Amino acid sequence: MVKDEIEYSEYQTLVGDRLKKLRKKNKYPVAKITDSLNIARSTYNNWEAGLRSPKGDQLINLASVFNTTVDYIVGRTEDDSPVDVEDLWDRIKDKKMVYKGKEITDDQAAAMLTLIETYLKIGDKENN
Protein backbone atom coordinates (compact mmCIF):
# COMPACT_ATOMS: atom_id res chain seq x y z
CA MET A 1 0.00 0.00 0.00
CA VAL A 2 1.64 3.25 -1.14
CA LYS A 3 0.82 6.55 0.55
CA ASP A 4 -0.41 8.13 -2.74
CA GLU A 5 -3.03 5.40 -3.15
CA ILE A 6 -4.92 6.05 0.10
CA GLU A 7 -6.54 8.99 1.82
CA TYR A 8 -4.30 10.90 4.18
CA SER A 9 -6.43 9.96 7.21
CA GLU A 10 -6.04 6.28 6.28
CA TYR A 11 -2.30 6.84 5.96
CA GLN A 12 -2.18 8.38 9.44
CA THR A 13 -4.11 5.41 10.84
CA LEU A 14 -1.81 2.94 9.07
CA VAL A 15 1.32 4.66 10.41
CA GLY A 16 -0.19 4.79 13.90
CA ASP A 17 -1.03 1.09 13.80
CA ARG A 18 2.49 0.24 12.63
CA LEU A 19 4.08 2.34 15.37
CA LYS A 20 1.91 0.72 18.05
CA LYS A 21 2.71 -2.76 16.70
CA LEU A 22 6.45 -2.00 16.69
CA ARG A 23 6.35 -0.53 20.19
CA LYS A 24 4.55 -3.57 21.56
CA LYS A 25 6.75 -6.01 19.65
CA ASN A 26 9.86 -4.35 21.14
CA LYS A 27 8.19 -3.99 24.56
CA TYR A 28 9.11 -0.30 24.66
CA PRO A 29 7.32 2.08 26.97
CA VAL A 30 6.25 5.29 25.27
CA ALA A 31 8.74 7.22 27.43
CA LYS A 32 11.68 5.28 25.91
CA ILE A 33 10.62 6.32 22.43
CA THR A 34 9.84 9.94 23.28
CA ASP A 35 13.14 10.29 25.16
CA SER A 36 15.08 8.74 22.25
CA LEU A 37 13.43 11.11 19.77
CA ASN A 38 13.36 14.12 22.10
CA ILE A 39 9.65 14.69 21.45
CA ALA A 40 6.64 15.27 23.67
CA ARG A 41 4.66 12.26 24.80
CA SER A 42 1.53 13.85 23.31
CA THR A 43 3.23 14.03 19.91
CA TYR A 44 3.96 10.32 19.90
CA ASN A 45 0.52 9.47 21.28
CA ASN A 46 -1.07 11.48 18.45
CA TRP A 47 0.99 9.49 15.94
CA GLU A 48 -0.12 6.16 17.38
CA ALA A 49 -3.72 7.35 17.54
CA GLY A 50 -3.60 8.32 13.86
CA LEU A 51 -4.36 11.98 14.62
CA ARG A 52 -1.04 13.19 13.24
CA SER A 53 1.84 11.55 11.41
CA PRO A 54 5.61 11.82 11.69
CA LYS A 55 7.48 13.58 8.92
CA GLY A 56 10.90 13.17 7.23
CA ASP A 57 13.60 12.96 9.88
CA GLN A 58 11.08 11.79 12.45
CA LEU A 59 10.30 8.74 10.30
CA ILE A 60 14.00 7.99 9.86
CA ASN A 61 14.58 8.29 13.61
CA LEU A 62 11.57 6.07 14.38
CA ALA A 63 12.88 3.43 11.98
CA SER A 64 16.20 3.56 13.79
CA VAL A 65 14.61 3.27 17.25
CA PHE A 66 12.52 0.29 16.15
CA ASN A 67 15.26 -1.28 13.99
CA THR A 68 13.01 -1.34 10.92
CA THR A 69 12.61 0.63 7.70
CA VAL A 70 10.69 3.78 6.87
CA ASP A 71 9.03 1.75 4.10
CA TYR A 72 7.52 -0.55 6.72
CA ILE A 73 6.30 2.31 8.91
CA VAL A 74 4.56 4.07 6.00
CA GLY A 75 3.05 0.88 4.58
CA ARG A 76 5.16 0.33 1.46
CA THR A 77 6.12 -3.15 2.64
CA GLU A 78 4.85 -5.75 5.07
CA ASP A 79 8.39 -6.77 6.04
CA ASP A 80 9.44 -5.01 9.24
CA SER A 81 13.00 -6.32 9.23
CA PRO A 82 15.82 -3.86 8.59
CA VAL A 83 17.63 -3.82 5.25
CA ASP A 84 20.69 -6.05 5.30
CA VAL A 85 23.75 -4.21 3.96
CA GLU A 86 24.77 -7.27 1.94
CA ASP A 87 21.38 -7.25 0.17
CA LEU A 88 21.77 -3.55 -0.52
CA TRP A 89 25.30 -4.14 -1.78
CA ASP A 90 24.05 -6.85 -4.17
CA ARG A 91 21.22 -4.64 -5.44
CA ILE A 92 23.63 -1.81 -6.15
CA LYS A 93 26.15 -4.10 -7.87
CA ASP A 94 23.39 -5.57 -10.03
CA LYS A 95 22.08 -2.05 -10.71
CA LYS A 96 18.60 -3.04 -9.54
CA MET A 97 17.91 0.37 -8.09
CA VAL A 98 16.15 3.45 -9.33
CA TYR A 99 16.49 7.11 -8.42
CA LYS A 100 13.71 9.52 -9.33
CA GLY A 101 12.19 6.87 -11.57
CA LYS A 102 15.37 6.14 -13.54
CA GLU A 103 17.72 3.20 -13.23
CA ILE A 104 21.01 4.14 -11.58
CA THR A 105 24.04 4.52 -13.82
CA ASP A 106 27.31 2.60 -13.55
CA ASP A 107 28.97 5.72 -12.09
CA GLN A 108 26.23 6.14 -9.49
CA ALA A 109 26.46 2.47 -8.51
CA ALA A 110 30.25 2.71 -8.17
CA ALA A 111 29.97 5.86 -6.04
CA MET A 112 27.38 4.26 -3.74
CA LEU A 113 29.48 1.12 -3.32
CA THR A 114 32.55 3.21 -2.46
CA LEU A 115 30.55 5.26 0.03
CA ILE A 116 29.12 2.18 1.75
CA GLU A 117 32.50 0.46 1.88
CA THR A 118 34.16 3.57 3.35
CA TYR A 119 31.40 3.99 5.94
CA LEU A 120 31.63 0.35 6.99
CA LYS A 121 35.43 0.56 7.31
CA ILE A 122 35.09 3.62 9.57
CA GLY A 123 32.61 1.67 11.71
CA ASP A 124 35.01 -1.26 11.92
CA LYS A 125 37.82 1.02 13.13
CA GLU A 126 35.58 2.59 15.78
CA ASN A 127 34.50 -0.83 17.07
CA ASN A 128 38.04 -2.23 17.35
C-alpha positions as CSV (number, residue, x, y, z in Angstrom):
1,M,0.0,0.0,0.0
2,V,1.6,3.2,-1.1
3,K,0.8,6.6,0.5
4,D,-0.4,8.1,-2.7
5,E,-3.0,5.4,-3.2
6,I,-4.9,6.0,0.1
7,E,-6.5,9.0,1.8
8,Y,-4.3,10.9,4.2
9,S,-6.4,10.0,7.2
10,E,-6.0,6.3,6.3
11,Y,-2.3,6.8,6.0
12,Q,-2.2,8.4,9.4
13,T,-4.1,5.4,10.8
14,L,-1.8,2.9,9.1
15,V,1.3,4.7,10.4
16,G,-0.2,4.8,13.9
17,D,-1.0,1.1,13.8
18,R,2.5,0.2,12.6
19,L,4.1,2.3,15.4
20,K,1.9,0.7,18.1
21,K,2.7,-2.8,16.7
22,L,6.5,-2.0,16.7
23,R,6.4,-0.5,20.2
24,K,4.5,-3.6,21.6
25,K,6.8,-6.0,19.6
26,N,9.9,-4.4,21.1
27,K,8.2,-4.0,24.6
28,Y,9.1,-0.3,24.7
29,P,7.3,2.1,27.0
30,V,6.2,5.3,25.3
31,A,8.7,7.2,27.4
32,K,11.7,5.3,25.9
33,I,10.6,6.3,22.4
34,T,9.8,9.9,23.3
35,D,13.1,10.3,25.2
36,S,15.1,8.7,22.2
37,L,13.4,11.1,19.8
38,N,13.4,14.1,22.1
39,I,9.7,14.7,21.4
40,A,6.6,15.3,23.7
41,R,4.7,12.3,24.8
42,S,1.5,13.8,23.3
43,T,3.2,14.0,19.9
44,Y,4.0,10.3,19.9
45,N,0.5,9.5,21.3
46,N,-1.1,11.5,18.4
47,W,1.0,9.5,15.9
48,E,-0.1,6.2,17.4
49,A,-3.7,7.4,17.5
50,G,-3.6,8.3,13.9
51,L,-4.4,12.0,14.6
52,R,-1.0,13.2,13.2
53,S,1.8,11.5,11.4
54,P,5.6,11.8,11.7
55,K,7.5,13.6,8.9
56,G,10.9,13.2,7.2
57,D,13.6,13.0,9.9
58,Q,11.1,11.8,12.4
59,L,10.3,8.7,10.3
60,I,14.0,8.0,9.9
61,N,14.6,8.3,13.6
62,L,11.6,6.1,14.4
63,A,12.9,3.4,12.0
64,S,16.2,3.6,13.8
65,V,14.6,3.3,17.3
66,F,12.5,0.3,16.2
67,N,15.3,-1.3,14.0
68,T,13.0,-1.3,10.9
69,T,12.6,0.6,7.7
70,V,10.7,3.8,6.9
71,D,9.0,1.8,4.1
72,Y,7.5,-0.5,6.7
73,I,6.3,2.3,8.9
74,V,4.6,4.1,6.0
75,G,3.1,0.9,4.6
76,R,5.2,0.3,1.5
77,T,6.1,-3.2,2.6
78,E,4.8,-5.8,5.1
79,D,8.4,-6.8,6.0
80,D,9.4,-5.0,9.2
81,S,13.0,-6.3,9.2
82,P,15.8,-3.9,8.6
83,V,17.6,-3.8,5.2
84,D,20.7,-6.0,5.3
85,V,23.7,-4.2,4.0
86,E,24.8,-7.3,1.9
87,D,21.4,-7.2,0.2
88,L,21.8,-3.6,-0.5
89,W,25.3,-4.1,-1.8
90,D,24.0,-6.9,-4.2
91,R,21.2,-4.6,-5.4
92,I,23.6,-1.8,-6.1
93,K,26.2,-4.1,-7.9
94,D,23.4,-5.6,-10.0
95,K,22.1,-2.0,-10.7
96,K,18.6,-3.0,-9.5
97,M,17.9,0.4,-8.1
98,V,16.1,3.5,-9.3
99,Y,16.5,7.1,-8.4
100,K,13.7,9.5,-9.3
101,G,12.2,6.9,-11.6
102,K,15.4,6.1,-13.5
103,E,17.7,3.2,-13.2
104,I,21.0,4.1,-11.6
105,T,24.0,4.5,-13.8
106,D,27.3,2.6,-13.5
107,D,29.0,5.7,-12.1
108,Q,26.2,6.1,-9.5
109,A,26.5,2.5,-8.5
110,A,30.2,2.7,-8.2
111,A,30.0,5.9,-6.0
112,M,27.4,4.3,-3.7
113,L,29.5,1.1,-3.3
114,T,32.5,3.2,-2.5
115,L,30.5,5.3,0.0
116,I,29.1,2.2,1.7
117,E,32.5,0.5,1.9
118,T,34.2,3.6,3.4
119,Y,31.4,4.0,5.9
120,L,31.6,0.3,7.0
121,K,35.4,0.6,7.3
122,I,35.1,3.6,9.6
123,G,32.6,1.7,11.7
124,D,35.0,-1.3,11.9
125,K,37.8,1.0,13.1
126,E,35.6,2.6,15.8
127,N,34.5,-0.8,17.1
128,N,38.0,-2.2,17.4
